[in-house]
Amino acid sequence: MGKCFSRCSSSSSELDHNGKSDDSSKHPKAPLGSPQITNVSPPYQKGGGTPETDISQRDTLQSHTKLNSPPLNSSPDLNKMPKASFSESKAQRLFDRYKDSSVDAVLAEGTEKLCRDLGVNPEEFIVLVLAWKFDAPTMCRFSREGFLKGCRELHADSIQGIRSKFIELQTEVHQRGAFKDLYRFTFGFGLDPDSGQRTLPVEIAMALWRLVFSQQQPPVLERWCTFLVESEIRGISRDTWQMFLNFVESIGDDLSLYDDNEAWPSLFDDFVEYEKLKSIPDGSPEHEGEPIAV
């Protein structure tokens, strides 16, 4: 996750300018398809008449067909399908494999090893989703309680078991409510508790915005990041972070739906004004005026 991940990894894991990362491991093999239902053929060919069998033989054949034929147009109920067995003790041992020797938590070195065993890079979107699911309080820190809670919810007690849930997790966070929860989580995940941070440094905020929106980037995101840099904004408050999701969902691709009468943070008003001034040709009367106050 860019500079923010440099706190917990000695290796180079910074995002490039576009927040991209190697996604060769993002798409594990899909699970086998649903069980195929094979209909039992009728004891006669259509239009061919009924075979000459005695009553006892016919009754026996009909009973056998009823017992072995699935209902027509049936499909497997995923909620009733048996789940892979889950072992609490195996999940505990999995946590112990990565936890730090001096504290009962997975820290920087353990997180790097966990990501390596999962076949992902620490700055990938799926790692953010796992941190959310495992209640990671901040980057590169997994508590035992949160790790085990995540394993229970995923019904996974091994590396292969967790990997097998990647597609399921990706599908889950495409739902509006789950993504909103993931987005709120990301702000606290980016803070450095050791320094008592209450706002995100703008470089970390921009990296996290690019990461959390990497599956579906709002058209305005890069323009917003450019505005933050050019305006020399140093930090992003929790309120600004939380409201930005509503902002990008409300304004339209060209900011035409922005209503300055709404109770938006003042930084959003400044951004919209900044974009309006950029759209006015240099030298026109509308372009003259005082710089935007930030």
Protein Blocks (a to p, Z undefined) as FASTA:
>chain_A
ZZklmmmocbdcbdcfkopacfklmmccdddddddddddddfbdehkapadddfklmmmm
mmmmmmmpccehiacdfklpccddddfklmmmmmmmmmcfkbccddfklmmmmmmmnopa
fkbmklmmmmmmnopabghiacfklmmmmmmmnopabfklmmmmmmmmmmmmmpmklmmm
mmmmmmmmmpcfknopabdcfklmmmmmmmmmmmoccfklmmmmmmmmmnopabdcfklm
mmmmmmmmmnojnopmpcfkbccdfklmmmmmmmmmmmpcghiaklgccdddZZ
